Amino acid sequence: MSLVMVRKVKLDMEEVFHEGGPRSSQPLRIAVATAVVANPYAGRYVEDLLPFMQALRGLGAELSERLIQALGGAGNVQAYGKGAIVGEDGELEHGAVWHEAGGWAMREALGNPKAIVPAGKTIGGPGCRVMIPLGHTQAAYVRSHFGVAEMTVWDGPRRGEIAFGLAMASGGRIHARLGGLAAADVKGEDGLR
C-alpha cells in the first residue's frame, strides 16, 4: 500500500493589482497548491520517516506542475515557498518531511534554481492556516520578493491528516521600494545574490 493517500487537492490563485498605490498594469499572481493526505504515522512514534519523505516526491512534482501551469509557465515564476499543516494526531516532524520532498520537486520543475525554498509548518485542525513565506527563486537577498501566501483548507487537515502545500509567485511585492538587491541584478551563482 502506498504511503501517500490523497483525500483532496486544492488550487488557489490571487492577483494583486495594488496595495494602496498606483494600479499595476501587470498584477502579481500568487498560487498555492495544497494536498490533504492521510498521515501514515498518526498517533504513533516512528523512528524512520525517510520512506514517507521519498514517497511524497511524486506529490511534490504533481503540485509543482499545477502551479507552473496556473502561472503560465516556469518562466513566469520568480518566487516560491512551501508549507505543511499537521493534524493533531501527528507531530511537527511529520510535516518536516515536506522540506525535501516538496522543495526538491519544485526546484526540479523550475530548472533547479539556486535559492533555498522558504518554509512554514504548524500543527492544527480543519480551517487552520499557515502563511507560507516566499522568497526569490535565484537569490535569497532579493528583499522585494519577501512575501507570504496563505495556505488553508476548510475541512482539513483532520486529526490523522497532513496538508502539504507549495506556493509560487510571478514576482515580488506590488510597490516594493525598500532597496536591496534588485531582481534584475541577481547573478544566481550561490543562491544568495
Stockholm file with secondary structure:
# STOCKHOLM 1.0

chainA/1-193         MSLVMVRKVKLDMEEVFHEGGPRSSQPLRIAVATAVVANPYAGRYVEDLLPFMQALRGLGAELSERLIQALGGAGNVQAYGKGAIVGEDGELEHGAVWHEAGGWAMREALGNPKAIVPAGKTIGGPGCRVMIPLGHTQAAYVRSHFGVAEMTVWDGPRRGEIAFGLAMASGGRIHARLGGLAAADVKGEDGLR
#=GR chainA/1-193 SS CCSCCEEEEEEEEEEECCSSSSCCSSCEEEEEEEEEEECTTTTSCCSCCHHHHHHTHHHHHHHHHHHHHHTTSGGGCCEEEEEEEECTTSCHHHHHHHHHHHHHHHHHHTTCCSSCCCEEEEECCTTCEEEEEEEESSCTTCGGGCEEEEEEBTTBCCTTEEEEEEEEESSSCTTCCSCSSCGGGCCCSSSCC
#=GC SS_cons         CCSCCEEEEEEEEEEECCSSSSCCSSCEEEEEEEEEEECTTTTSCCSCCHHHHHHTHHHHHHHHHHHHHHTTSGGGCCEEEEEEEECTTSCHHHHHHHHHHHHHHHHHHTTCCSSCCCEEEEECCTTCEEEEEEEESSCTTCGGGCEEEEEEBTTBCCTTEEEEEEEEESSSCTTCCSCSSCGGGCCCSSSCC
//
